[in-house]
Amino acid sequence: DQQVKQNSPSLSVQEGRISILNCDYTNSMFDYFLWYKKYPAEGPTFLISISSIKDKNEDGRFTVFLNKSAKHLSLHIVPSQPGDSAVYFCAASVGNYKLTFGKGTLLTVNP
Amino acid sequence: KAGVTQTPRYLIKTRGQQVTLSCSPISGHRSVSWYQQTPGQGLQFLFEYFSETQRNKGNFPGRFSGRQFSNSRSEMNVSTLELGDSALYLCASSLASGGIYEQYFGPGTRLTVT
């Protein structure tokens, strides 16, 4: 049972435009959500997170939106840069329990 | 501050053998989690150790085991290797358990089983 789903395996965007990566979850008990970015041959690196008591969190070019009623979150990258090309993982947790990751979305930003 | 280190970085083993992977967390971090990454499966959680105790466990067979030492370093062991165990094994450390604590990942150990 996949509790965190990233339904788009890949996404291609032009440099300077907005990238929107989506994530759906099924466990209504999740109270913390995170996005990680992974380059080939490296471990994932933390990007941004959001608590379930908020619906938006912003950090520079990265904004995460949380829609609890739809059990959906999204990561917006504006403007997209070629260096943003990587695999993006959505993750969620309940309290101090383990993180559950989605399968990832490969973002390609074309110059 | 030094990051998470994993050794070895690459490993080739034969079916039926066993393997031990090592992870050194960031200094001061007491939680170490292990993940398996295979193509199309994302990051699948194996287990988490906190202060030498297994705190969380994923849905993997008993062939996968781990432990944590008093200095927070952790090892993961896979016995009776199968071809399907070929994967990138990632270790992550954090101050404590839970999503609110950012996990810092190591570069991973690429295991190939032939």
Interface residues (C-beta under 8 A of the other chain):
Chain A: Q6 D31 Y32 F33 L34 Y36 A41 E42 G43 P44 T45 F46 S49 S51 F89 A91 A92 S93 G95 N96 Y97 K98 L99 T100 F101 G102 K103 G104
Chain B: V4 S33 Y35 G40 Q41 G42 L43 Q44 F45 E48 N56 G58 L90 A92 A96 S97 G98 G99 I100 E102 Q103 Y104 F105 G106 P107 G108
